[in-house]
Amino acid sequence: MSIEKLKICSFCGSSTPQNLNLLDSIKDFLKSLYESDRIEMIYGGANVGLMGIAAEMALERNISVHG
């Protein structure tokens, strides 16, 4: 019996935060989220800014990305 993956929808900007502490916190959150092998990511489709960072980090961990 296969376990259905949890679909995570990311709604974030296509710009990169100017506040580097905020950017680091977001990356730490994504790293924790992506530790699971039971998720898929759905996002706005941009490859820049926070959307791009979120997608790239997911792909680096072999997480399915739809956008």
Secondary structure, 3 states (H helix, E strand, C coil): CCCCCEEEEECCCCCCCCCHHHHHHHHHHHHHHCCCCCEEEEECCCCCHHHHHHHHHHHHCCCCEEC
